Amino acid sequence: MDDASREALVPRYRFTGRAEGDLAPGALGVDERRHALAPMPWTWLHQVHGAEVVVVDEPGAYVGARGDAAVTTTTGAVLCVTVADCAPVALLGDGAVGVVHAGWRGLVAGVLGAAVEALARLGAGPLRAVVGPCIGPSCYEFGADDLETLQSVLGPDVAARSREGRPALDLVAGVRSGLAAAGVEQCEALGVCTACSHEHWSHRRSATTSRQALVARVGP
């Protein structure tokens, strides 16, 4: 793709909530809800809390592929990750876009760095990131020993306290740390806690199987 063509493509993204309906793969009526959001071929993933990145080179390719991030420069390809407390992260570049499912296991595995590297190979240029609704530290109690291990990988800022004063994980701080390590300094976080918000699903709050999504594409 030449520079002029790339500049004509704009990364577009959307974080959904309950209002858009359950977008979990296999949910009843999910195909209709996907079409209502973006009437183009979608790529969604078999998410495993790892660091695998799927490079989508044609619309609708690699549906159900194992991975926790997807990237593309292809017009008409809709990328999707689904969440119910983990952080959905949009990576936005020149004529390129990425979506990342970032839970604590994925952060430790290096999913953000892997996605940034995949976008660099596609020639995306400087990236900025947007972190959507995810569980906040006030609601995310975490074992002290596990939290200490995470601090050794992601830095001290991930350690927080819950509303009750117990050890907790600051997931957004972990995302910022992972992005900074990958060279992405520009990061906006929406600051919505899924466990507090009744406009979003939260597995921690209700053990639900329903999911909201990050949906993204590039286009004119």
N, C-alpha and C positions, 0 to 999 in steps of 0.2 A: 504494500500500500504506500503511495507517495505521500509527501507531507501535506499537500493541499487536500487530498482525500481524507486523510486522518483528521485534519483540523475541522472538516465539515461534520465529523461524527462526534456527538456529545454523549457522555455517559449519563444515563438516567436511572434513577433508583427510587424505590418506595419501600418503606417499612409498614407492614400491615398489622392489623389488630383484630379483635373480635368482630368488629363491624364488617370486615371483608370475608369473614367466615373461616372455617377450619381448612388450612392448606397442607395438613399432614398428608404425605403420600398414602394413598389407599383410603382416605376419608370419603365418606359418602358424598357425592356431588362435587368432588374436588376439581374434576375436569371443567365443569361449568364455571366454577369460581375462578379458576385460572384464566379461562377465556375472557371472562368479564374484566379481569384486571389487565390483561395483555393478550389480544387475539392473534398470537404468533406462537411458533413452536417453543416449548419450554424444555429446559434441562434442569431436572432436580436430581438429588444425589442420595445414595445410601450412606448416611453419615455415621461415622464410627469413632468420633473423638480422636482422630489422628491428624496427620499432616499431609495427606495425599491431595494433590491439586489436579483437577480435570481441566484440560485446555479444550474449549469448545470451538471447533473450526467450521461448523456449519449448524444452521438452526435445528434444534431438536436432537442434536447428537449426544450420545453417551447418557441417555436417560437411565437413571437408577444406578449409575456407576458409583463404585466405592470411592468416597472422598469426602473432605470437609471444606473444600474450596473449589470454586470454578472461576475461570477467567476467559475473556473473549475480546476479539476486535471485530467480530463478524456482525454485520447489520442483520437484524431480524432474529438473532439468537437471544432468548430470554433465559437468564440464569436465576436460580432460586436456592436458598438455604432456608430451612425451617428451624424454629427455636421455640422454647417455652421457659427460658431462664438464661440459657447461654447467650453470649453476645453475638448479634449479627453485625458484621463489619463490611461496609462497602468501601472498595478501593477504586478510586477514580483517577484516570490518567487521560492522556491525549488519544482520543479515539479508542479507548480501552476501558474495560471495567472488570472488577472482580468482586465476588461475594465469598464471605468466610463465615463458617460456623465455629465460633471460638468459645469453647468451654475451657475449664482449667486444664484438662488433660491435653487438649489440642494446643493450648498455649505452651505447655511444657514440651510438647513434641515439636513445636516450631512451625505450626501451620501458617502463622502470619508471615514469617520470613520466607516460607516456601511459596506462598501466593505472590508476595512482592517480587521474588526472583522470577516466577513464571511470567508476570507482567513485564518485567524488564526484558526478558527474552522476546516478548512480542513488540518491543519498542515503545512502551507506554510513556516513557519520560517520567518527569517528577510526578509523584502521587500525593493525593490527599485522602484522608480516611474519615468516614462517618460511622460512629457506633450507635446502633439503634437500641431500643428498649431491651433491658436485661436485668437480672436480679442485682439489687444494690447491696452494699455491705451491711446495712442495718438489718437485712433479712437473711443474710447468707452466712450463718454460723458454720465454722470450719474447725476440724480437729487441730489442736495446737501443734502437734508433731507434723502433720501434713502441711500446715501453714508455714512452718519453719523450712520444710523442704522446698516449698514454692518460693519463699523468699530467696533462697539460695540460687534459684534459676531466674526469677523475674524481678528481684530487687525488693527492698524493704517496704516500698509504698503499697504493696499488695496486702499487707497486714493491717487489719482494721478491727473495730469492735462492733458487735451487733447492737440492736436496740436495747437488749438486756445486759450489755456489757461483756458478752462472751467473745472469744476469738472469732474473727470473721474474715472473709476474703473480699477484697475490693477488685472485682472482675475487670472493671474499666481501667483501673490502674495497671492491671496485668496486660490488658490490650495495649495501652499506651507504651508500656515497657517493651513489649514484643515488636511494636511498630518502630519505636525509636531504634531498637537494635538492628532493624532491617533498613534503617535510613529514612523512615517516613516520620517527619516531625509535625506535619500539619494534621491534626486529629480533632474532630469535633465529636462530642458525645451528647446525645439528646437528654440524658439524665433522667430517664423514666425507669422506675423499678417495676419489673413485671410482677413481683410478689405483692407489691402494694397497689398496683393499678388493676382495677376491675375491667379495664378496656383491653386487657391482654391476658393470655393464658400463662399460668405458672405451674410447673410441675412441683416445685417446692411447696407451693401453697395448697395444691389440691390433687397432686399425682395424676393430672390429666394427660391424656394422649393427644389432645388437640394442640395444634401448632399455628403460630403466626409465622410470617415469612419476611425475608428480604428478597425483593425481586428487582433485577437490574438488567439493563441492555444498553447498547450504543445505537445511536441513530441520528439522522439529521434534525 
